[in-house]
Amino acid sequence: MANEQYAFLTKDNLPTRTTWQAAIDNSPFDLQLDPKMNVGIDSGFSPCTICGAELGIEIDYDDSAEFIAQFSEIAPGKDCCVSFR
């Protein structure tokens, strides 16, 4: 079963891959992002390591006003979304 996570952000303040990995490292998730991952630019398949297994995640970046407007109540002031599957 797939797990999908959304991160609502501001385009002017996107985290770097290093910052995101540091936050993951401080969580209970055993996930290593691709060292070449470029947040806000990359989309589609991205290799990663989950619990020691070499797998991948799907990354999508969406900054369309129509999409963001659907989440204005839970993500006020945000203007883009990075989703991970």
C-alpha atoms as a printed R data frame, in Angstrom:
   type eleno elety resid chain resno      x      y       z
1  ATOM     1    CA   MET     A     1  0.000  0.000   0.000
2  ATOM     2    CA   ALA     A     2  1.341  3.437  -0.929
3  ATOM     3    CA   ASN     A     3  1.750  6.224   1.581
4  ATOM     4    CA   GLU     A     4  1.328  9.797   0.386
5  ATOM     5    CA   GLN     A     5  2.651 12.816   2.268
6  ATOM     6    CA   TYR     A     6  2.110 16.479   1.411
7  ATOM     7    CA   ALA     A     7  4.336 19.368   2.426
8  ATOM     8    CA   PHE     A     8  2.789 22.805   1.918
9  ATOM     9    CA   LEU     A     9  5.529 25.395   1.623
10 ATOM    10    CA   THR     A    10  6.356 28.820   0.300
11 ATOM    11    CA   LYS     A    11  8.287 29.001  -2.972
12 ATOM    12    CA   ASP     A    12 10.615 31.621  -1.491
13 ATOM    13    CA   ASN     A    13 11.655 29.313   1.348
14 ATOM    14    CA   LEU     A    14 11.912 25.757   0.010
15 ATOM    15    CA   PRO     A    15 14.108 23.488   2.120
16 ATOM    16    CA   THR     A    16 17.199 22.003   0.578
17 ATOM    17    CA   ARG     A    17 17.583 18.258   0.270
18 ATOM    18    CA   THR     A    18 20.109 18.423   3.124
19 ATOM    19    CA   THR     A    19 17.655 20.251   5.402
20 ATOM    20    CA   TRP     A    20 14.894 17.795   4.570
21 ATOM    21    CA   GLN     A    21 17.159 14.805   5.182
22 ATOM    22    CA   ALA     A    22 18.203 16.234   8.575
23 ATOM    23    CA   ALA     A    23 14.532 16.478   9.587
24 ATOM    24    CA   ILE     A    24 13.916 12.894   8.435
25 ATOM    25    CA   ASP     A    25 16.981 11.759  10.380
26 ATOM    26    CA   ASN     A    26 15.388 13.223  13.528
27 ATOM    27    CA   SER     A    27 12.205 11.210  12.958
28 ATOM    28    CA   PRO     A    28 11.477  7.508  13.427
29 ATOM    29    CA   PHE     A    29 11.488  6.967   9.625
30 ATOM    30    CA   ASP     A    30 14.424  5.073   8.125
31 ATOM    31    CA   LEU     A    31 14.526  6.954   4.828
32 ATOM    32    CA   GLN     A    32 17.512  8.271   2.888
33 ATOM    33    CA   LEU     A    33 16.665 10.652   0.063
34 ATOM    34    CA   ASP     A    34 18.636 10.643  -3.174
35 ATOM    35    CA   PRO     A    35 21.700 12.884  -2.676
36 ATOM    36    CA   LYS     A    36 20.982 14.435  -6.099
37 ATOM    37    CA   MET     A    37 17.353 15.329  -5.260
38 ATOM    38    CA   ASN     A    38 16.496 18.967  -6.037
39 ATOM    39    CA   VAL     A    39 13.408 20.134  -4.110
40 ATOM    40    CA   GLY     A    40 11.028 22.219  -6.212
41 ATOM    41    CA   ILE     A    41 12.522 21.105  -9.507
42 ATOM    42    CA   ASP     A    42 12.550 17.303  -9.461
43 ATOM    43    CA   SER     A    43  9.378 15.389 -10.158
44 ATOM    44    CA   GLY     A    44  8.575 11.800 -10.878
45 ATOM    45    CA   PHE     A    45 10.624  8.850  -9.668
46 ATOM    46    CA   SER     A    46 13.448  9.518  -7.215
47 ATOM    47    CA   PRO     A    47 15.615  6.693  -5.878
48 ATOM    48    CA   CYS     A    48 15.861  6.387  -2.101
49 ATOM    49    CA   THR     A    49 16.639  3.878   0.603
50 ATOM    50    CA   ILE     A    50 13.858  2.823   2.979
51 ATOM    51    CA   CYS     A    51 14.732  0.539   5.888
52 ATOM    52    CA   GLY     A    52 17.915 -0.491   4.059
53 ATOM    53    CA   ALA     A    53 16.123 -1.423   0.823
54 ATOM    54    CA   GLU     A    54 16.893  0.467  -2.359
55 ATOM    55    CA   LEU     A    55 13.509  1.640  -3.582
56 ATOM    56    CA   GLY     A    56 12.077  4.884  -4.844
57 ATOM    57    CA   ILE     A    57  9.485  7.526  -4.227
58 ATOM    58    CA   GLU     A    58  7.392  9.622  -6.572
59 ATOM    59    CA   ILE     A    59  7.827 13.351  -6.067
60 ATOM    60    CA   ASP     A    60  5.465 15.980  -7.433
61 ATOM    61    CA   TYR     A    61  5.771 19.752  -7.139
62 ATOM    62    CA   ASP     A    62  2.636 21.827  -7.653
63 ATOM    63    CA   ASP     A    63  2.355 25.581  -7.346
64 ATOM    64    CA   SER     A    64 -0.821 26.055  -9.358
65 ATOM    65    CA   ALA     A    65 -3.262 28.453  -7.712
66 ATOM    66    CA   GLU     A    66 -6.158 26.055  -8.345
67 ATOM    67    CA   PHE     A    67 -4.473 23.217  -6.448
68 ATOM    68    CA   ILE     A    68 -3.245 25.354  -3.539
69 ATOM    69    CA   ALA     A    69 -6.684 26.975  -3.130
70 ATOM    70    CA   GLN     A    70 -8.153 23.567  -2.250
71 ATOM    71    CA   PHE     A    71 -6.008 23.520   0.903
72 ATOM    72    CA   SER     A    72 -6.172 27.176   1.946
73 ATOM    73    CA   GLU     A    73 -7.810 26.320   5.280
74 ATOM    74    CA   ILE     A    74 -5.093 23.897   6.377
75 ATOM    75    CA   ALA     A    75 -2.145 25.629   4.711
76 ATOM    76    CA   PRO     A    76 -2.761 29.390   4.886
77 ATOM    77    CA   GLY     A    77 -0.052 31.512   3.329
78 ATOM    78    CA   LYS     A    78  1.526 28.605   1.456
79 ATOM    79    CA   ASP     A    79  1.909 28.785  -2.300
80 ATOM    80    CA   CYS     A    80  3.293 25.399  -3.309
81 ATOM    81    CA   CYS     A    81  3.102 21.743  -2.394
82 ATOM    82    CA   VAL     A    82  5.625 18.936  -2.608
83 ATOM    83    CA   SER     A    83  4.042 15.501  -2.456
84 ATOM    84    CA   PHE     A    84  5.825 12.224  -1.817
85 ATOM    85    CA   ARG     A    85  4.381  8.793  -2.668
